[in-house]
Amino acid sequence: MHKSGFVNIIGNPNVGKSTLMNALVGERLSIITSKAQTTRHRIMGIVNGDDFQIVYSDTPGILKPNYKLQASMMRFVTGALKDADIILYVTDVIEQGDEASREILLRIGAGGMRTIVVINKIDLTTEEDLVAMVEKWSVELPDADIVPVSALNNFNIGGLFDLILKYLPEGEPYYPKDSLTDKTMRFFASEIIREKIFLNYSKEIPYSVEVAVEDYREEPALDRIRAVIYVSRESQKGIIIGHKGSMLKKVGTAARKELEAFTGKRVFLELFVKVNDNWRNDDRQLRRFGYEQ
């Protein structure tokens, strides 16, 4: 008997969905920062065993869209509701929820989908408060299993995995057994660069930026990558570059080191900065960056 299925991770921004995904997959596939809305795409991570294949899917945080990019991000979330064999609804011990997440919870409750509520960051609360949260979610989604974890500290990830495996439907694998993800190295290169921008710039800058890898050449001992950082306004270009190129160099060095760890090879990385006015509301540009089908 072989089991195979899609386990889709859904929840509000900043509750630790990407950290959980990476812990479950055992690889660093999704951006992790302390800032909300860092995940923009739907990213799959595949875990294989002799008699199972779990296809995890990390999704953007639930939000009320203010521009077309965010509307596209929400379509990744609603799409994940439709094709899930198991939904992991991730919350934490801090968040309060909002109107957007309420709508998603109503859809989960009405859809009859196998759901596991994952209460993350339990290292930041007391046992008494955790019991109260479990009771709250038992009322909110009475048919769901509730699993407390600390994804950052890898606490109870094994217990969550065992429950997922229990509920996984029988079926043949969807992907080759040596697959780790459905994304390309170009995609991960752009995500790693974008993560370093989130870590090194403040305010609106990271949210106004997109990264496009225009050339990726794999050589026996070296990968050559040429990437463009697109910003929404001319004033942002100078901020990204910094005084005499200092900030761009800092981002490039950090990204190159992580890319070398990710690929296991030396990396030659070239970064350029260009202005792409209002790309977050431009259908053509969103298609180009992979947000619109």
Steps between C-alpha positions, in 0.01 A plus 500: 500500500634841398371833631522830318335839538512878516539663841439873467616748763270799552484776759540868579826687434785450743367193685795285387362318195832509314695389808257210540526404133879496517493294821265243346698474177841508666624753249502880489264567209294797620607849605511549877514851647328679787308715251152415379409418138843365405354198317342609170479176303371153571810291565493121507730280705491125445578235762542142379510166678488143375122489531396868499541836331388820675479814285503796738398841372594827670267788412499879552340632816127568495428870443253747354656604166591865445653456154517239224812325632322429828189385312719249314654388830152433637415290193790272599330463841151427366648262243666310784159454661367328190766236437597405855476148634592641840499865611742618765344818637786669684435743782720604789469606862494873412279566197139608536373444143308742281220516244708342220598198709143469628379451143762230439407321823133501399596339168709236676219425744237475227718303259536185708875484429733301725652777711773516762525822701866555582554732797855626448745683729380322813837576659370858537198416719401324821339159534180661633470735202574217259216293644267796448614532139441132432148536640439808284604322180298192596193725486615689188569186293343209690591238238869598489791344686700749707876465530721739704854543363802724503625487142804714581609258774384189311267408788228243417575514127531121512157468659348725232670297226359174642147646496541620141620156395201341673255713299685488168286325235615195308641571156799496272762778526428822312868582443818295444623358828823700492313832472535762774292783351317611187701824477814567295839624615419833332201533733700422814777738395248783467341409835835495681588843361155634594540362852825694546317815393237434768774457758700811405239766420211642699154648448345460155817419304484115519131502410565713190775274368499205260800297389536345155784260415579583139783253452596182687790299364610180669866411449680200653649693792314832484149639451478840329190700590387836367201651681310827484339660804194694388367789710178698462644852512822680404558611860511135610780419257750714691396344830554148366844591358616700802797735530757403236318168455550392862151361562478315169840344571383394848187335360698335221761356737237357736300354211809350335604324823156347545480399135835324536370311804180416311670377182818357653702690238673832458269774371580810295209740558435825314228733625345796319224739605229631268180701541173334393224750576201363689580136414282378789187618313611409147347176367770456237783540752330270749479230234866554422591451868288185526202634697237477227426193289 
